[in-house]
């Protein structure tokens, strides 16, 4: 029985998962994602960098110009005076028990 089971699994060794995923439609990929969420809701099996869903497919939310925004932020950063520390750093550690 075990030998038969191993023989059946052999045919799946050479499967190219990337090729299969590339052939799926957008709808099929969403169904697969949903099924995987049910199996592993916290995505513990995925590497940390892949656990967050892609949220970049939404449309722009306003008439923002990226270049103008970056220019504005750089200008603000250069014009803004650095603030002084309220408590100057002396290197001493407070709250030590003797």
C-alpha positions as CSV (number, residue, x, y, z in Angstrom):
1,X,0.0,0.0,0.0
2,X,2.8,2.5,0.9
3,X,4.7,1.7,-2.2
4,X,1.7,2.4,-4.4
5,X,1.2,5.8,-2.6
6,X,4.8,6.8,-3.2
7,X,4.5,5.8,-6.8
8,X,1.4,8.0,-7.2
9,X,3.3,11.0,-5.7
10,X,6.2,10.7,-8.1
11,X,4.2,12.1,-10.9
12,X,3.9,15.4,-9.0
13,X,7.6,15.9,-8.4
14,X,8.2,17.6,-11.8
15,X,5.3,20.1,-11.6
16,X,6.2,23.7,-12.3
17,X,4.1,25.7,-9.9
18,X,5.1,29.0,-11.4
19,X,3.8,27.9,-14.8
20,X,0.5,26.8,-13.3
21,X,0.1,30.1,-11.4
22,X,0.9,32.1,-14.6
23,X,-1.9,30.4,-16.4
24,X,-4.6,31.3,-13.8
25,X,-6.9,34.2,-14.5
26,X,-7.3,37.1,-12.1
27,X,-10.5,35.6,-10.7
28,X,-8.9,32.2,-10.2
29,X,-6.0,33.8,-8.4
30,X,-8.4,35.5,-6.0
31,X,-10.2,32.2,-5.4
32,X,-6.8,30.6,-4.6
33,X,-5.9,33.4,-2.3
34,X,-9.2,33.0,-0.5
35,X,-8.7,29.3,-0.1
36,X,-5.2,29.8,1.2
37,X,-6.4,32.3,3.8
38,X,-8.9,29.8,5.1
39,X,-6.1,27.1,5.5
40,X,-3.6,29.5,7.1
41,X,-5.4,32.7,8.3
42,X,-2.2,34.3,9.8
43,X,-0.1,33.3,6.8
44,X,2.4,31.7,9.1
45,X,3.7,29.5,6.3
46,X,4.6,32.5,4.1
47,X,7.8,34.5,4.4
48,X,7.2,37.8,6.4
49,X,7.6,39.9,3.3
50,X,4.8,38.2,1.4
51,X,2.2,38.2,4.2
52,X,0.6,41.6,3.4
53,X,-2.0,41.7,0.6
54,X,-1.2,43.8,-2.4
55,X,-3.2,47.0,-1.9
56,X,-1.6,49.0,-4.7
57,X,-4.3,48.2,-7.3
58,X,-6.7,50.9,-6.2
59,X,-7.3,54.0,-8.2
60,X,-5.8,57.4,-7.2
61,X,-7.7,59.1,-4.5
62,X,-7.1,62.7,-5.6
63,X,-5.4,65.0,-8.0
64,X,-1.9,64.8,-6.3
65,X,1.2,65.4,-8.3
66,X,4.0,63.3,-6.8
67,X,6.8,65.6,-8.0
68,X,5.2,68.7,-6.4
69,X,4.6,66.8,-3.2
70,X,8.2,65.7,-3.0
71,X,9.4,69.2,-3.7
72,X,7.1,70.6,-1.0
73,X,8.3,68.1,1.6
74,X,11.9,68.8,0.8
75,X,11.3,72.6,1.1
76,X,9.5,72.1,4.4
77,X,12.4,70.0,5.8
78,X,15.0,72.5,4.8
79,X,13.0,75.5,6.2
80,X,12.1,73.8,9.5
81,X,14.5,74.7,12.3
82,X,15.8,71.8,14.3
83,X,14.4,71.8,17.8
84,X,16.6,71.8,20.9
85,X,16.4,69.0,23.4
86,X,14.5,69.9,26.5
87,X,16.9,67.8,28.6
88,X,20.5,68.0,27.4
89,X,22.3,64.8,27.0
90,X,25.0,64.4,29.7
91,X,25.7,60.7,29.4
92,X,24.5,60.0,33.0
93,X,22.1,57.2,33.6
94,X,19.2,58.0,36.0
95,X,17.3,55.6,38.2
96,X,20.3,53.3,39.0
97,X,20.0,51.5,42.4
98,X,23.1,51.6,44.6
